[in-house]
């Protein structure tokens, strides 16, 4: 009997040792600190609502097991997130240790977001693991403020059953749109979003035109440059899709991005230029009337022979008001690891909950054959879209300047004088930048 107990005890101890060894190996893989130095800490995380982050949240029991750190997630709809982030910065009470925000909100909030460059160097993590535009979106004035864990490339989605050959240029979009209208199909050609919604969404496609024309938002001195001759012509052509060519959905003036997506998913519009993440919802029977056989995607159309796309991200950063910054860094290392990135786009059920997500941000995931096979090769299309991509200007004054631009675009699409409106926007923006001491 004694030997049986001994053998049982030995087996138990061996299993425990193997478990510890396995946990230690996993912790080492994620660059987590040995010995659970932050055990018992509770982190509060503020995040946008998205299936992508549901998938991460449902996996965080692994993080707690490895570190002893508990997590509490608070999910906020995108439309309310900017106000919440601003309130957190004003309150300065550290109620959230880790926060998630749109990249263009980073500069005005940078005073309370912790730079992580020293931590990156210490743990041997390079931002080169992300596409250049994604990495840039999480930086401000030479400092890295976080990881771009939700980031997007633009693609053109179209109805494969109605459009045999996808558009390669904006002239193609116009031609296809007019053909659809002449065909008698009860469907609008193109869903765009010109509404001045407060989140500057009507600039997203405009930037493709502006940059492809060789124009810029600001010149080398930081002054408004969108009203150069090339910039004005590009803007007129963007507006003309609605006002002159009339290939847009008639409701595009009132559409925000979500409305345009809904129009496409409900079979009311045949094309939409939008973020790649939308694909999963477009073929989900719970949210769309379309099937995978009907939804195609391709790169963004070229303008004047060039294609330059706009990229966007929603980084996670550590609040400088947090009392748990070291524990928060452990969390970000775990949350941002490449294996998690891949698993979250290939595993369709986590903790018993279905997860439909095609968003990845690491170059390794974008080019991974398994990730692409699980998502109709949309990551490869996104990778190609990101080959020539840029982000919104990263200056604290951008939200105010961007609102001026957004208002001008909305008025122009409503029939206003595009040139006069964009010139007036440049004058108003100049005053804003001078007042802030950004320009002389």
N, C-alpha and C positions, 0 to 999 in steps of 0.2 A: 504493500500500500504506500509505503514511504516513497518508493521509487516512482510510482505513478504520479504522486503529488509533485515530486521533483521534476519529472519530465513535463508535467502540465505547466509548472511555474516557469521552467526553462523556455517552453514554447511561447508562453505569454510575454515573457521578457524579450524574447527574440522578435516577436511581432511588434512590440512596442518600440524596440530599437530600430527596426526597419521603417516603421512609421515616422519616427523622429528623423531618421536619415533622409527619408523621402521628402519630408517637410523642409528640412534644411537645404536639400538640393533645389527644391522649388523656390525657396526664399532667396537662395544665391542667384538663381536664374533671373529673378526680378530685381536684383541688387538691393534686396531688403536687408536691414541690419540684423545681425545675429542676436539671439537672446531675448527677443521681444521686449526691447527697452521701453516701449510705449504701451505696454499691456494695460488695459483698463481705461484707456483714452477713448472718448467718444467724439467723432467728427460729424459735423453738420455740413451737408453738401447741398448747394443750390444749383438746380439744373433745369434746362428747358425740357418740355414734354416731348418725347420722341421714342419710338420703339427701340432705336439704337441704344439709348441710355437705359431703357428698361432691361435690355439684355445684359448690360454691365451691372446694373444694380442687383439683378437676380443672381449674379455670380459672386457677389462680394462676401459671401460666407467663407470663401476660400481665403480672402484677404484677412478676415477676422481670425480664422484658424491659424494663419501663418504669423500674424503679428499681435493678436490679442486686442487689436483696435476695432472698436465697433463703429458702424456708420449709420447715419440717419439722412435719407434723401428727401428733399423737398422739390417737387416738380412744378414748374410754372409755365403756362402757355406762352408762346413766343410773344404774342401781342402785349403781354403784361410784364415781360421780363426786363425791358429797359427801365421802366419805372421802378421795379423792385431793386435792380442793381444800383440805380441812382440813390434810392432810399438807404441802401446798405452803406454806401459811401458816406452819406450825410450822417447817419446814425453813429458810425464809427464804434460800434459796440462789440464787433466780432461775433455776432450771432451765427454767422456762417464761416466755417474755416476754409472751404473751397467754393468758388463761385464760377459759374458758366455764363458767358456773355458773347455778344456779337463782336467780331474783331474791331469794327469801326467805333465801338464804344470804349475800346481799351485806352486810347490816349487820354480822353477826359477823365478816366478813372485810374490812370496809371499811378497816381500818388498813393493809392492804397492797395495796389497789387504788387506782390513780392517778386522782384527779379530772381530768376533761378539759374543764372549762368554759372555761378560758383558751384551750385549743387550738381548741375549737369557735368561740369568738369570733374568733380570729385567722384561721381558715379560712372564716368565714362560713357555718358549718353550724348549722342550727336543729333542736332536738329536736321542734319543732312538725311536722316531717315525719312523725312517728309519732302514732298514736292516743294520747290522753291517758293511758290506763291503761298502755300499753306504755312511754311515755316515763317515767312515774312509777316504773315497776318497775326502771328502771336508775339511780335516784337515791336518795340517802340524806342526810338532814339538809341539804337544799338544795344538795347537790353531785351532779353527774352522774358516775357511775363507769364508764360504758361505753355501748355501743350495744345495744339489744334486737334482736339479729339473728335470734333464733328466739323467736317470741312467738305466743300462741294465744288464740283466742276459743272459748267453749263453744257447742256446737250439740247439738240432739237428733237423733240418727240413728234411722231406723226402716225397717221392711220395707214398701216400697211395695206389694208383691204381697199383703201380709196386712192392711195398715192403709190404707184408701183415703184417709182424712183425717188428717193429722198432728195430734198433740195441741197445743193452744194453752195449756192450763193443766195443773197437776198433778192437778186433778180429772179432766181428760180422760185423763191417763196411767192413773189408777186405773180409770176406766171401761173404757178400751180393754184394759187388762190383764185385767180380770175377764171381758170378752167373749172374749178370746183363750183364757182357761182354760176357759170354758164351751163353746167351739167344738169342743173335742176335738183341736185342732192339737197336734202333738207338739213344742211349742216354749214356752219360758218367756217371760213377757211383758217383763220389764225387767231388764237387767244393771246392777247397782250394785256398788260396791266399798266395803265397810265395814271391811275389814281394817286393823288397826293396823300398817302396814308399815314405819314408820320414816321415810317420806317424806311423811306427813300427807295422803295422797291421799283419805282418807275425809272430809276437810273441804271438798273441792272443790265438791261439790253442796250440802252443808250450808250453805255461805255464800250460795247463791242463796236459800234459805229464810230465813236469818237477816236478810239485808239487805232482802229484799222485805217482810218483816214490819216494817221500820223499826227493827230492832234493830242493834246494833253489837258488834264484838268487844271494843273498849275504849271507855270514855267519854271525855269531853273532858279528864279528869284522868289518863288513861292507865290507869285501873283496869278490871278485867274487867267487861264489861257484857252478856255473852251470856246471863246468867241473869236478865235482866229478864223480866217476865211475857210480853212479846211474843217474846223470844228463846227462852224455854222452850217456849212453844206451837209456835213454828216448828220447834224441834228435835224435839219430840214428833211432829210431822207428818212430818218427814223420816225418823225412825226407823220410824214406822208403815207406811211403804211396804213394809217388810219384815215387821214383827212383827204388825201388825193387818190391813192391807189385803191382805198376802201376794201382791203383784203383782211382786215381785222374783224373780230367779233364786234357787233354793233354796241355791245355793252362794255367794251374795253376801257372807256373813259371812267367807268365806275369800278372796274375790276381792280382788286389787289391780287397779289400772286395766288392766294388760295382760291379766289373766285375763278381765275383763269384755269387753274388745275381742275377745279370742279367741272368747269365747262367742258374740258377735254375728257375727263373721266365719265361724264354723263352723256358722251356722244354728241355734244353740241358744237364742238370745234374740232377741226381736223389736224391742226398743228399747234404746238406750243414750245417756245424756247424756255427752258426752266432747269432747275437744279437736278442733278442725276438721281438724288435720293427719291424723287417722286415716282420712279419707275415701279417700285414695289407696291405702292398704293394704286397705281394705274392698272395693275393686273390682279389686284386683290378683290375678289367678289364681294367682300364686305364693304368696299368703298367705291367700286367702279363697275360700270356695266360692260367694260371692255375685257377682252381676254389677251393672253400673251400673243396669240396669233394675229391680233389686230394692232398691237402697239409696237412700232418700230422706233429706233433712235439712231441718230447720227451726230457727227460733230456740228458745232455751230456754223451757220452759213458765213461765207466770206463777204466782205464789203470792199469794193474797189480793188479786188484781187488779194486782199489780206484778211487773215483771221486772227484776231486777238480777243481772248475771252476774259471775262471777269470771274475771279475765284473768291470764295468767301469761307470763313471759318468761325467756329464758336469755341474758343479756347476754354480750358479749365485753368484757373489760377488760384494761388493761395492768398487769402486776405491778410494784409499786414496787421489787422486788428485781432487776428486769431491768436489765442494763447497756445495753440497746438500746431505750430508751423512745421516742426520736425516730423510729427506724426502725419501731417497733411502731405508732406513731401513723400513719405513712404506710400501713402495712398495713391498719389499721382504716378509714382513709378509703377506700381502694380496696375493701375487703371490704363496706362498708356503703352503697355508692353505689346510688341508686335504679334505675339501668339494670340492675345486677347482680341486684337484687331481682326485677325483672320477668323477666329472662331465665331465672332459676333456676326459675321456675314455669311457663314456657312452652316452653322448649327441652327436648326429651325424651331427648337423647343428648349427652353431653359427653365428648370425647376417646375416643370409641368405646364408652362405658359408658352403658347406659340409666339415666336419672334420672327418678323419678316423685316429684314434690314439688309441693304446693299451698300451701306456707307462704310468705307475704310479710308484711312488717311496715310498709312505707311506706303512708301514706294514698293516695298516687298509684297504687300497685299494687293496693290493695284496691278502688279504684274504676275501675281500668283495664278497658275493654271487652275488650281482647285477652287479658288475664290471666283474666278471668272466663269468656270463651268457651272457653279451654283447660282450664277446671277446673269445668265445670258450674255456674258462677255461685256457687261456694262462697265466694269472697272477698266478694261482695256480702252474703251471709248473715252472714259474720263481721263485716263493717263494721256491719251493723245490730245484731248482738249486742253490739258494743263501744260502742254509743251510750250505754248506762247500765251501766258496768262498773267494777270496782275490783280491787285487788290485796290480797294478804296484808299484815298489818301489817309495816312496815319498822322493826323494832327488833332490836338484837342478841340480845335474850332470846327472840325469837319461836320459834326451833327448840325450845327447852326448853318454852315455854308451849304451843306447837303440839302437842308430843308428849303433854302432859297432856290436851289437848282430844281428840286423836286416840284416846287410850286410853279416854276417857269415851264417845266415840261408838261405838267398837267394843263396849264392854261393854253399852251401851244396846241396840244392835242385837242383841246376844246374849240379850236378855231382861231386862237390868237396869233399875232404876228411873231413867228418863231425868232427871227433875228432881233427884233426889238426886245422881246422878253429875255433872250439869252444875254444881250448886251446890258440890259438893266440888272439882271442877276449878277453879272460880273462887277458892275458898279457897287451893288449892295454888298457883295462878298468882299470887295476891296475895303470897304468901310469896316466890316467886321474884323478883317485881318489886321488892319491898321490899329483899331481900337485894342486888339489883343497884343499888339507889339510884334506881330508875326512878320509884317512887312513895313517898310518906311512910307 
